[in-house]
Each structure stands twice: as C-alpha cells, then as structure tokens.
Amino acid sequence: MTQPRFAPILEQHEVREVQRIAPPAPWEPHRPGEFRPGSGARRAPGLGIPGPDQGYALWLADRFRDRLELGPSEHAEDVLAAAVAIALCRASLFGRAPVATDVELALALFGYLASDSGQSAPWDLVEYRRERIAGAAHDYWRRRAVADEVTEAALRMTPRAVDELRDSHRDGWRQLLAP
C-alpha cells in the first residue's frame, strides 16, 4: 500500500523500490540422477535403462501375488522379482514410471497369469521359464538375463496381445523371447 507524502513517518519505514530479479537461466540436467536417455539410448545385455520411480514396481508386483499360476518347484518371490525387472524395462522404454500394465505384461509373457480364454501356459513354456527364473529373487544377474531375453517388440505389446499370440499357436511365445 502506498504512503502519502504528507504522513509523518521515519525514513526507515518508507516504502522502498522493489528489487528486480532477473529471470532464471534455462534448466539443464547435470547430476547423474537427472540423466534421461534419448531415443538413441544404448541397449545391451546387463546394461539396463534408467527410469523414474522404479521402486513402485515392487509394490505393483505384490498385488499380482494371488493371481499367479505357479508350476511345481516355482516360487512367487522369484517370479515377481523377474517380473519387476521386465516391467522396469518396459516402463523405461516409454520414458515413464512403472504401472500395473507393465507388471501384468511381464507375468503374461511367461504364462503366469491365466489368459482371457482361460488357457494355461503350454508345457514347453513352463519348462523354459522354470529353469530361467529359478532363484531370480536372490540373483540380480539372473533377473537381468531374463529381462534381456524379452524382445523390444514384445515390450511394446499389450498383455492381451501377448495372450492372443501365445494362445493362437503352440510356439507363439517363442516369438516374444530372444534366448
């Protein structure tokens, strides 16, 4: 509020000019945590791709625990750990944090969720996944190897498309993985 000139006030109480501040300089990522890979990000086995809020995938994966269809000698902890690794690859491919669809796709790739048609995973897929995923909860490199086997085309699919491809013909699941 302005002060009239005729009001008796002390000099230190007068309204002073506003200090003008220059606009901020454009922001640039300069810390390692701010790294954002572009479309030319190098994808190599064991390298991984960074993405935001990756710990959220652990919570999302635990929500699928009751829906898992496990074979003999398969453990939910191993399956969910491998699914998180695949889900993080898919989320970072799209440049975002993980969502429930990422985890659902990861579980559908290996036939851990019943498809919409009610079919279970083929026996050869069950054998394939059993040896690949066993012990994944305690072995980072096993999880990375499982995530690296999934093709980029499979990561870009929807869980329903994965189910349809797997159910359409007997070896449909092999097109999704690159062993």
N, C-alpha and C positions, 0 to 999 in steps of 0.2 A: 504494500500500500504506500502510496506517495505521501510525502510530508509537505505541508505548506511552508513556504519560506518565512512567514511571519511567526511561526510557532517557536517559542524559546526552548531549544534543545542543545545539548552538548555536542561538540564536534564529533566525538567518537560514536554517538548514537545516530548520526545521519545515515541515510540510505546511500550506499556506495554503488558504483557501476558494477555490473555483472562481469565476472571474468569469463572471457570467451575461450572455450576449449576446442582445439582442432578435432576434426573427425578422425576416428581410429583408422589405422592402416589396414589394408586387406589382410585377412587371416590366412596363414599357410600352415599345413601340418609339419611340425618339426620334431616332435617327440616320437619315439618308437611306438607308443600305444596309439598314436593317431594315424598310423600307416593305413592307407586304403589302396589295395591292389586294383589296378585298372583292368581293362579287358585283356591286356597282354600279360596278365599275371602268369608266372611260370608254374605249371602243374607237373610235379614229378613224384614218383613213389616215395612215400615217407616224408614229404615236404609239408603237406597240408596247406590250407589257405586261411589266413586270419579273418575273423568276423566279430561283430559286436555281440555282447551279452550271451556268450556261449554256455555259461553255467545254467541258464534257464532250460536247456535241453535235458539236463539230468532230471529236473522236476517233471518235465513233459513226459519223458520216457517212463517214469514211475507210474504215471496214470494209465499206461497200457499193460501193466503187470498182470492184471486179472484176465485180460483178453488173449494172452499168449497161448498158443498151442505148441507145447514142447514135446519132443520125442524122448525116448529113453536116453538117459545119461546127459540130457541137456539141462542147463541151469539158467534161471531167469536173469541172474546178475550178469552172466556172460553175454546173453542175448541183448540185454538192454545197453550194456557198455558198447557193444558193436553197433547197435542201432544209433546210439548217440554220435558215434564217430561218423557214420554215414549221414545222419541228419545235419551235422555241422558242415559237412562238405556241401550238401545241397543248399543250406542257408547261405553260406559264404559265396556260393556260385551266383546267387541272386543278389548278394550285397546287403543282406539284412540279418536280423536276429532269427534264431530258430523258432518255428511254430509247430503246432501239433501235426500238421500235414507232413512235415519233414520226417518226424519220427514214424508216422504211420507208413510212409513210403519205404523207409528203411526196413521196417518189420515185414511189409508186404513183399519186398524183393526176395527175401529168403523164406517166405511162406509161413511166417509165424502167426499171422492173423488169418482167420477164415475169410475166404473171398465172398463177394456178394452172392455168388451162385451156391455157396455152401461147401465147395470142394476144398479138401485139404491139400497140402503140398504134395507133389509127386515124391515117390520113394527115393529117386535119384537125387532130388534137391535136398531131401532130408539127410541123406548120407553126405552130400557135398558140404552142407552147412555145419554138420556135426563136427567134422574134422577141422574146419576153418575157424569156427567160433569158440570151440572148447578152450577155456582158460582166458578168454579175452578180458574179463573183468580185472585180471591181475597182470596183464601184459600189454603195455602201450603199443609195442611194435606189432603185435597180432591185430589189435584194433586198427592200426594204420593200414596194415596189409589188407584187411577186409574192406576198409573204406576205399582203398586204391583199386580194388577189383571192380567196383561199380563204375560202369561207363558214364560219361557225361550225358549221353542221350537218355540213359535210364534215370539220372538225377533230375532231368528236366521233365519227366513224365509225371502224371498224377497217380496216386495209389490205385485208382480204379483202372487206369490203362495198364498198369503193371499186372493187376489181377486178370484182366482180359487176355493179355498176351500170354501169361503163364497158363491160363486155362484153355486157350484156343488150340494149342498143340503141345504135345508131350515135352519137347525140348525148348519151349518158348522162353523159359527162364534163362537159358544159356546165352541168349542174345543180350541180356541185361548185364551180364558179368563178363569181365575180360581176365580170365585166370592167367 
